[in-house]
């Protein structure tokens, strides 16, 4: 195989992988060299990530891609590790699905009114945003020993290179970034009693972070997985919406400027940093987590067969609010969905009925979010691009097209890894210079599936 190869480390809440991407002219080919599971487990009364194990898996995967010129890391946002003055991890990072922030939300809002907070950070209210987690952390035993707060992809980058930085797109998920300057907000940090020196300096995608023990450069990419996924949206017009559909669904638009209106705040939209200074105006919407948890509860049920059965059930069945906080924690998901749907118990709906309820509910939420984002930003939308694992779910894609009354283009499923790779490749001179040209290249390298409203 000719061309130039780059390694993407792509970590999600349920699993991770190392992907080797080879660019040869206008062709992009991917090869997954290592795949591993991930998940938070309870320890010391909290749901925690085993980050040391993830690091070991990352190193194992990178050893299987020796031909890669550079390495890029992306992961989920919000969560972080605490380092002491010697750079040692004080404890396994707490997961955003832990309930520890419930007790501090009122305390935070007493210090910074939510209207004022949105004016500064432009961030959607989510009870697990980093700023709430850090205020909860201040009540814990480790805060006094904390010298650095490092977000998950940046922490793994530190372990690979010895260099401490905060990448801008993932830093924007903390709620502590000023949405206009795209740097740490001294005002918010001061009001919340968080020392600015706890955070490493910010850098942008495309910069060289450092080198690994084997001498390979690590290049900063859109380290928030959604930022990388949006890079790989194969749009041919700027009038597009995207749904990055995985464990969570991120639904929104790419804009040049943030939308900070009171209406946007009330509608709970977020303004997160994207690659090349773009703004990801979006809302977190419940994702395939609901379906994943149901499948886990059912054991060996065949998803393909359940989807076929769900498709035969037809429209107008029960729906739930996929953003209900009741669905955030793991465990007993089928019964929780059935109760929310007014069915009483999961048995009354059956497995295929619950699957159809989840997919109808997701599609309806996607459609509402796209319409609202377009209205709030005065940005017209002509097509919806669904990327990520959910783009393989034909029933979900069709239901979304039906609910939105709009064309849905599905793919690439590997958008996050592709976005990671092409930002590295661009830094090395092996990919086009603009996002628009990159997207055209991605579109010519993959097969897209088109869904029209029925």
Buried (B, 14 or more C-beta within 10 A) or exposed (E): EEBBBBBBBBBBBBBBBBBBBBBEEEEBEBEBBBEBEBEBEEEEEBBBBBBEEBBEBBBEBBEBBEEBBBBBBBBBBBBBBBBEEEEEBBBBBBBBBBBBBEEBBEBBBEEBEEEEBBBBBBBBBBBBBBBBBBBBBBEBEEBEEBBBBBBBBBBBBBBBBEBBBBBBBBBBBBBBBBBBEBEBBEBBBEBBEBEEEBBBEBBBBBBBBBBBEEEBBBBBBBBBBBBBBBBBBBBEEEEBBBBBBBBBBBBBBBBEEBBBEEEBBEBBBBBBBBBBEBBBBBBBBBBBBBBBBBBBBBEEBEBEEBBEBBBEBEEEBBBBEBBEEEBBBBEEBBBBBBBBBEBEEBEEBBBBBBBBBBBBBBBBBBBBBBBBBBBBBEBEBEBBBBBBBBBBBEBBBBBBBBBBEBBBBBBBBBBBBBBBBBBBBBBBEBBBEEBEEBBBBBBEBBEEEEBEEE
